[in-house]
Amino acid sequence: MRQPRAAEHRGVLCRPGVSPIEYSSGRRRRRRLNYGSDRQANAALHRIVFTRLRHDPRTQAYYDAARRRA
């Protein structure tokens, strides 16, 4: 039986250390990145993202839309 899609995505994001971890200090709830990670997987993900930003119009459109929202 396959895992639910969300569980698959969590696993993919946890390994390179790009999954957010919630932590709190008093009343504040914040998120930070998971620093206990696989550096090689993180470097590979970084190369993939920036290569797609240079060459893939869909990724460029997504990035531009995200920048406008922020």
MMTF fields as JSON, N, C-alpha, C and O atoms, coordinates in Angstrom:
{
  "mmtfVersion": "1.0.0",
  "mmtfProducer": "UNKNOWN",
  "numBonds": 279,
  "numAtoms": 280,
  "numGroups": 70,
  "numChains": 1,
  "numModels": 1,
  "chainsPerModel": [1],
  "groupsPerChain": [70],
  "chainIdList": ["A"],
  "bondAtomList": [4, 2, 8, 6, 12, 10, 16, 14, 20, 18, 24, 22, 28, 26, 32, 30, 36, 34, 40, 38, 44, 42, 48, 46, 52, 50, 56, 54, 60, 58, 64, 62, 68, 66, 72, 70, 76, 74, 80, 78, 84, 82, 88, 86, 92, 90, 96, 94, 100, 98, 104, 102, 108, 106, 112, 110, 116, 114, 120, 118, 124, 122, 128, 126, 132, 130, 136, 134, 140, 138, 144, 142, 148, 146, 152, 150, 156, 154, 160, 158, 164, 162, 168, 166, 172, 170, 176, 174, 180, 178, 184, 182, 188, 186, 192, 190, 196, 194, 200, 198, 204, 202, 208, 206, 212, 210, 216, 214, 220, 218, 224, 222, 228, 226, 232, 230, 236, 234, 240, 238, 244, 242, 248, 246, 252, 250, 256, 254, 260, 258, 264, 262, 268, 266, 272, 270, 276, 274],
  "bondOrderList": [1, 1, 1, 1, 1, 1, 1, 1, 1, 1, 1, 1, 1, 1, 1, 1, 1, 1, 1, 1, 1, 1, 1, 1, 1, 1, 1, 1, 1, 1, 1, 1, 1, 1, 1, 1, 1, 1, 1, 1, 1, 1, 1, 1, 1, 1, 1, 1, 1, 1, 1, 1, 1, 1, 1, 1, 1, 1, 1, 1, 1, 1, 1, 1, 1, 1, 1, 1, 1],
  "groupList": [{"groupName": "MET", "atomNameList": ["N", "CA", "C", "O"], "elementList": ["N", "C", "C", "O"], "formalChargeList": [0, 0, 0, 0], "bondAtomList": [1, 0, 2, 1, 3, 2], "bondOrderList": [1, 1, 2], "singleLetterCode": "M", "chemCompType": "L-PEPTIDE LINKING"}, {"groupName": "ARG", "atomNameList": ["N", "CA", "C", "O"], "elementList": ["N", "C", "C", "O"], "formalChargeList": [0, 0, 0, 0], "bondAtomList": [1, 0, 2, 1, 3, 2], "bondOrderList": [1, 1, 2], "singleLetterCode": "R", "chemCompType": "L-PEPTIDE LINKING"}, {"groupName": "GLN", "atomNameList": ["N", "CA", "C", "O"], "elementList": ["N", "C", "C", "O"], "formalChargeList": [0, 0, 0, 0], "bondAtomList": [1, 0, 2, 1, 3, 2], "bondOrderList": [1, 1, 2], "singleLetterCode": "Q", "chemCompType": "L-PEPTIDE LINKING"}, {"groupName": "PRO", "atomNameList": ["N", "CA", "C", "O"], "elementList": ["N", "C", "C", "O"], "formalChargeList": [0, 0, 0, 0], "bondAtomList": [1, 0, 2, 1, 3, 2], "bondOrderList": [1, 1, 2], "singleLetterCode": "P", "chemCompType": "L-PEPTIDE LINKING"}, {"groupName": "ALA", "atomNameList": ["N", "CA", "C", "O"], "elementList": ["N", "C", "C", "O"], "formalChargeList": [0, 0, 0, 0], "bondAtomList": [1, 0, 2, 1, 3, 2], "bondOrderList": [1, 1, 2], "singleLetterCode": "A", "chemCompType": "L-PEPTIDE LINKING"}, {"groupName": "GLU", "atomNameList": ["N", "CA", "C", "O"], "elementList": ["N", "C", "C", "O"], "formalChargeList": [0, 0, 0, 0], "bondAtomList": [1, 0, 2, 1, 3, 2], "bondOrderList": [1, 1, 2], "singleLetterCode": "E", "chemCompType": "L-PEPTIDE LINKING"}, {"groupName": "HIS", "atomNameList": ["N", "CA", "C", "O"], "elementList": ["N", "C", "C", "O"], "formalChargeList": [0, 0, 0, 0], "bondAtomList": [1, 0, 2, 1, 3, 2], "bondOrderList": [1, 1, 2], "singleLetterCode": "H", "chemCompType": "L-PEPTIDE LINKING"}, {"groupName": "GLY", "atomNameList": ["N", "CA", "C", "O"], "elementList": ["N", "C", "C", "O"], "formalChargeList": [0, 0, 0, 0], "bondAtomList": [1, 0, 2, 1, 3, 2], "bondOrderList": [1, 1, 2], "singleLetterCode": "G", "chemCompType": "PEPTIDE LINKING"}, {"groupName": "VAL", "atomNameList": ["N", "CA", "C", "O"], "elementList": ["N", "C", "C", "O"], "formalChargeList": [0, 0, 0, 0], "bondAtomList": [1, 0, 2, 1, 3, 2], "bondOrderList": [1, 1, 2], "singleLetterCode": "V", "chemCompType": "L-PEPTIDE LINKING"}, {"groupName": "LEU", "atomNameList": ["N", "CA", "C", "O"], "elementList": ["N", "C", "C", "O"], "formalChargeList": [0, 0, 0, 0], "bondAtomList": [1, 0, 2, 1, 3, 2], "bondOrderList": [1, 1, 2], "singleLetterCode": "L", "chemCompType": "L-PEPTIDE LINKING"}, {"groupName": "CYS", "atomNameList": ["N", "CA", "C", "O"], "elementList": ["N", "C", "C", "O"], "formalChargeList": [0, 0, 0, 0], "bondAtomList": [1, 0, 2, 1, 3, 2], "bondOrderList": [1, 1, 2], "singleLetterCode": "C", "chemCompType": "L-PEPTIDE LINKING"}, {"groupName": "SER", "atomNameList": ["N", "CA", "C", "O"], "elementList": ["N", "C", "C", "O"], "formalChargeList": [0, 0, 0, 0], "bondAtomList": [1, 0, 2, 1, 3, 2], "bondOrderList": [1, 1, 2], "singleLetterCode": "S", "chemCompType": "L-PEPTIDE LINKING"}, {"groupName": "ILE", "atomNameList": ["N", "CA", "C", "O"], "elementList": ["N", "C", "C", "O"], "formalChargeList": [0, 0, 0, 0], "bondAtomList": [1, 0, 2, 1, 3, 2], "bondOrderList": [1, 1, 2], "singleLetterCode": "I", "chemCompType": "L-PEPTIDE LINKING"}, {"groupName": "TYR", "atomNameList": ["N", "CA", "C", "O"], "elementList": ["N", "C", "C", "O"], "formalChargeList": [0, 0, 0, 0], "bondAtomList": [1, 0, 2, 1, 3, 2], "bondOrderList": [1, 1, 2], "singleLetterCode": "Y", "chemCompType": "L-PEPTIDE LINKING"}, {"groupName": "ASN", "atomNameList": ["N", "CA", "C", "O"], "elementList": ["N", "C", "C", "O"], "formalChargeList": [0, 0, 0, 0], "bondAtomList": [1, 0, 2, 1, 3, 2], "bondOrderList": [1, 1, 2], "singleLetterCode": "N", "chemCompType": "L-PEPTIDE LINKING"}, {"groupName": "ASP", "atomNameList": ["N", "CA", "C", "O"], "elementList": ["N", "C", "C", "O"], "formalChargeList": [0, 0, 0, 0], "bondAtomList": [1, 0, 2, 1, 3, 2], "bondOrderList": [1, 1, 2], "singleLetterCode": "D", "chemCompType": "L-PEPTIDE LINKING"}, {"groupName": "PHE", "atomNameList": ["N", "CA", "C", "O"], "elementList": ["N", "C", "C", "O"], "formalChargeList": [0, 0, 0, 0], "bondAtomList": [1, 0, 2, 1, 3, 2], "bondOrderList": [1, 1, 2], "singleLetterCode": "F", "chemCompType": "L-PEPTIDE LINKING"}, {"groupName": "THR", "atomNameList": ["N", "CA", "C", "O"], "elementList": ["N", "C", "C", "O"], "formalChargeList": [0, 0, 0, 0], "bondAtomList": [1, 0, 2, 1, 3, 2], "bondOrderList": [1, 1, 2], "singleLetterCode": "T", "chemCompType": "L-PEPTIDE LINKING"}],
  "groupTypeList": [0, 1, 2, 3, 1, 4, 4, 5, 6, 1, 7, 8, 9, 10, 1, 3, 7, 8, 11, 3, 12, 5, 13, 11, 11, 7, 1, 1, 1, 1, 1, 1, 9, 14, 13, 7, 11, 15, 1, 2, 4, 14, 4, 4, 9, 6, 1, 12, 8, 16, 17, 1, 9, 1, 6, 15, 3, 1, 17, 2, 4, 13, 13, 15, 4, 4, 1, 1, 1, 4],
  "groupIdList": [1, 2, 3, 4, 5, 6, 7, 8, 9, 10, 11, 12, 13, 14, 15, 16, 17, 18, 19, 20, 21, 22, 23, 24, 25, 26, 27, 28, 29, 30, 31, 32, 33, 34, 35, 36, 37, 38, 39, 40, 41, 42, 43, 44, 45, 46, 47, 48, 49, 50, 51, 52, 53, 54, 55, 56, 57, 58, 59, 60, 61, 62, 63, 64, 65, 66, 67, 68, 69, 70],
  "secStructList": [7, 7, 7, 7, 2, 2, 2, 2, 2, 2, 2, 2, 2, 2, 6, 6, 6, 7, 1, 3, 3, 3, 3, 3, 3, 6, 6, 3, 3, 3, 3, 3, 3, 7, 7, 1, 1, 7, 2, 2, 2, 2, 2, 2, 2, 2, 2, 2, 2, 2, 2, 2, 2, 2, 2, 7, 2, 2, 2, 2, 2, 2, 2, 2, 2, 2, 2, 2, 2, 7],
  "xCoordList": [0.846, 0.0, 0.885, 1.857, 0.561, 1.354, 1.068, -0.021, 2.069, 1.878, 1.039, 1.03, 0.337, -0.359, 0.657, 1.819, 0.209, 1.101, 1.806, 2.99, 1.1, 1.717, 2.879, 3.893, 2.747, 3.828, 5.041, 6.178, 4.809, 5.925, 6.664, 7.895, 5.932, 6.56, 7.348, 8.431, 6.815, 7.541, 8.875, 9.89, 8.879, 10.124, 11.138, 12.331, 10.667, 11.561, 12.133, 13.296, 11.351, 11.815, 12.669, 13.522, 12.463, 13.229, 14.681, 15.579, 14.922, 16.28, 17.269, 18.321, 16.98, 17.965, 17.912, 18.762, 16.947, 16.907, 16.162, 16.493, 15.167, 14.399, 12.98, 12.138, 12.711, 11.395, 11.371, 12.331, 10.274, 10.204, 9.919, 9.191, 10.504, 10.258, 9.684, 10.254, 8.553, 7.958, 8.626, 8.94, 8.835, 9.335, 8.686, 8.223, 8.652, 7.986, 8.839, 9.64, 8.64, 9.295, 8.243, 7.946, 7.696, 6.622, 5.383, 4.87, 4.9, 3.694, 3.98, 3.068, 5.203, 5.547, 5.71, 6.334, 5.15, 5.348, 6.069, 5.592, 7.2, 8.011, 8.366, 8.127, 8.943, 9.438, 10.879, 11.282, 11.637, 13.008, 13.252, 12.454, 14.348, 14.657, 15.289, 15.922, 15.116, 15.687, 17.171, 17.524, 18.037, 19.472, 20.162, 21.313, 19.49, 20.071, 19.777, 18.821, 20.589, 20.208, 21.375, 22.515, 21.056, 22.018, 22.525, 21.778, 23.768, 24.304, 24.387, 24.204, 24.659, 24.725, 23.354, 23.235, 22.327, 20.969, 20.568, 19.912, 20.961, 20.663, 21.355, 20.745, 22.61, 23.341, 22.724, 22.639, 22.293, 21.656, 20.341, 20.049, 19.551, 18.284, 18.533, 17.81, 19.54, 19.905, 20.258, 19.801, 21.066, 21.439, 20.228, 20.108, 19.331, 18.132, 17.273, 16.832, 17.031, 16.165, 16.746, 16.027, 18.029, 18.59, 18.76, 18.721, 18.945, 18.977, 17.589, 17.448, 16.58, 15.207, 14.846, 14.152, 15.302, 15.02, 15.626, 15.054, 16.778, 17.418, 16.761, 16.725, 16.233, 15.844, 14.365, 13.909, 13.601, 12.214, 11.245, 11.21, 10.455, 9.533, 8.473, 8.054, 8.034, 7.03, 7.609, 6.937, 8.851, 9.498, 9.73, 9.551, 10.124, 10.333, 9.028, 9.023, 7.912, 6.612, 6.192, 5.671, 6.419, 6.086, 6.901, 6.371, 8.192, 9.079, 8.654, 8.601, 8.353, 7.92, 6.622, 6.478, 5.667, 4.394, 4.62, 4.006, 5.488, 5.773, 6.445, 6.162, 7.326, 7.983, 6.985, 7.091, 6.009, 4.985, 4.1, 3.688, 3.799, 2.969, 3.68, 3.042, 4.971, 5.722, 5.962, 6.581],
  "yCoordList": [-1.188, 0.0, 1.244, 1.315, 2.203, 3.431, 4.382, 4.387, 5.181, 6.207, 7.339, 7.539, 8.081, 9.273, 10.254, 10.281, 11.042, 11.969, 12.932, 13.217, 13.436, 14.371, 13.722, 14.374, 12.462, 11.766, 11.626, 11.746, 11.374, 11.28, 12.611, 12.638, 13.7, 15.02, 15.357, 15.937, 15.0, 15.259, 14.542, 15.111, 13.296, 12.533, 13.147, 13.188, 13.622, 14.24, 15.536, 15.852, 16.284, 17.557, 17.389, 18.234, 16.33, 16.142, 15.78, 16.252, 14.958, 14.475, 15.599, 15.649, 16.516, 17.575, 18.709, 19.599, 18.705, 19.731, 20.983, 22.075, 20.852, 22.025, 21.99, 22.795, 21.064, 21.013, 21.936, 21.974, 22.685, 23.569, 22.788, 21.795, 23.255, 22.68, 23.799, 24.887, 23.52, 24.53, 24.495, 23.429, 25.674, 25.78, 27.0, 27.891, 27.046, 28.173, 28.699, 27.983, 29.958, 30.619, 31.498, 32.598, 31.001, 31.751, 31.726, 30.655, 32.905, 32.992, 32.91, 32.679, 33.091, 33.091, 31.683, 30.834, 31.448, 30.181, 30.511, 31.316, 29.896, 30.18, 28.894, 27.794, 29.057, 27.916, 28.167, 29.302, 27.107, 27.182, 25.955, 25.018, 25.96, 24.808, 23.705, 23.965, 22.49, 21.319, 21.258, 20.981, 21.511, 21.561, 20.196, 20.064, 19.197, 17.863, 17.16, 16.39, 17.415, 16.973, 16.403, 16.372, 15.959, 15.401, 16.536, 17.042, 16.93, 18.071, 17.806, 18.722, 16.569, 16.248, 16.369, 16.871, 15.911, 16.035, 17.505, 17.922, 18.291, 19.713, 20.407, 21.239, 20.075, 20.675, 20.286, 21.115, 19.035, 18.587, 19.319, 19.742, 19.47, 20.198, 21.653, 22.21, 22.257, 23.638, 23.781, 24.716, 22.859, 22.9, 22.711, 23.382, 21.804, 21.567, 22.816, 23.212, 23.442, 24.622, 25.755, 26.377, 26.035, 27.168, 26.885, 27.816, 25.631, 25.286, 25.476, 26.013, 25.041, 25.229, 26.704, 27.121, 27.498, 28.938, 29.576, 30.51, 29.079, 29.635, 29.174, 29.929, 27.94, 27.35, 27.002, 26.829, 26.894, 26.443, 27.609, 28.206, 27.949, 29.088, 28.908, 29.887, 27.65, 27.442, 27.757, 28.36, 27.35, 27.636, 29.135, 29.684, 29.792, 31.243, 31.97, 32.918, 31.535, 32.155, 31.948, 32.865, 30.743, 30.464, 31.346, 31.912, 31.453, 32.266, 33.733, 34.385, 34.246, 35.648, 35.895, 36.919, 34.963, 35.101, 35.055, 35.822, 34.172, 34.067, 35.334, 35.783, 35.903, 37.156, 38.298, 39.137, 38.333, 39.396, 39.242, 40.237, 37.989, 37.762, 38.144, 38.593, 37.975, 38.202, 39.659, 39.994],
  "zCoordList": [0.0, 0.0, 0.0, 0.753, -0.824, -0.925, 0.229, 0.802, 0.55, 1.567, 0.984, -0.231, 1.838, 1.346, 0.754, 1.159, -0.192, -0.89, 0.057, -0.125, 1.063, 2.006, 2.74, 2.989, 3.086, 3.784, 2.871, 3.328, 1.587, 0.641, 0.565, 0.576, 0.488, 0.391, 1.656, 1.576, 2.808, 4.059, 4.063, 4.465, 3.619, 3.581, 2.636, 2.937, 1.495, 0.519, 1.079, 0.825, 1.828, 2.37, 3.619, 3.893, 4.376, 5.607, 5.33, 6.028, 4.332, 4.103, 3.804, 4.442, 2.852, 2.598, 3.614, 3.572, 4.522, 5.552, 5.144, 5.607, 4.29, 3.895, 4.448, 4.05, 5.363, 5.98, 7.194, 7.963, 7.372, 8.539, 9.82, 9.813, 10.905, 12.231, 13.087, 13.172, 13.718, 14.588, 15.955, 16.485, 16.509, 17.876, 18.494, 17.782, 19.797, 20.448, 21.581, 22.182, 21.844, 22.955, 23.618, 23.15, 24.696, 25.336, 24.459, 24.135, 24.073, 23.255, 21.764, 20.97, 21.385, 19.955, 19.428, 20.064, 18.271, 17.572, 16.277, 15.477, 16.079, 14.904, 14.192, 14.691, 13.013, 12.255, 11.864, 11.61, 11.819, 11.327, 10.472, 10.478, 9.741, 8.908, 9.734, 10.758, 9.29, 9.935, 9.586, 8.439, 10.553, 10.272, 10.37, 9.956, 10.9, 10.951, 9.647, 9.556, 8.632, 7.3, 6.513, 6.977, 5.324, 4.387, 3.488, 2.65, 3.656, 2.902, 1.404, 0.602, 1.022, -0.406, -1.056, -2.174, -0.363, -0.892, -0.967, -1.921, 0.036, 0.028, -1.144, -1.815, -1.395, -2.508, -3.847, -4.754, -3.978, -5.22, -5.446, -6.565, -4.396, -4.508, -4.897, -5.723, -4.311, -4.628, -6.107, -6.765, -6.632, -8.051, -8.957, -9.982, -8.584, -9.386, -9.453, -10.532, -8.303, -8.255, -9.082, -9.864, -8.926, -9.647, -11.136, -11.941, -11.52, -12.944, -13.543, -14.642, -12.825, -13.32, -13.393, -14.32, -12.437, -12.496, -13.738, -14.299, -14.17, -15.364, -16.651, -17.623, -16.687, -17.96, -18.112, -19.242, -17.042, -17.13, -16.946, -15.87, -17.974, -17.861, -16.764, -16.148, -16.514, -15.457, -14.086, -13.25, -13.853, -12.577, -12.423, -11.336, -13.498, -13.462, -13.151, -12.364, -13.763, -13.504, -12.05, -11.414, -11.527, -10.132, -9.192, -8.236, -9.476, -8.644, -8.669, -7.627, -9.852, -9.965, -9.219, -8.552, -9.322, -8.599, -7.092, -6.352, -6.636, -5.205, -4.69, -3.579, -5.488, -5.08, -4.973, -4.078, -5.89, -5.824, -4.599, -4.003, -4.211, -3.018, -1.736, -0.784, -1.698, -0.46, -0.171, 0.839]
}
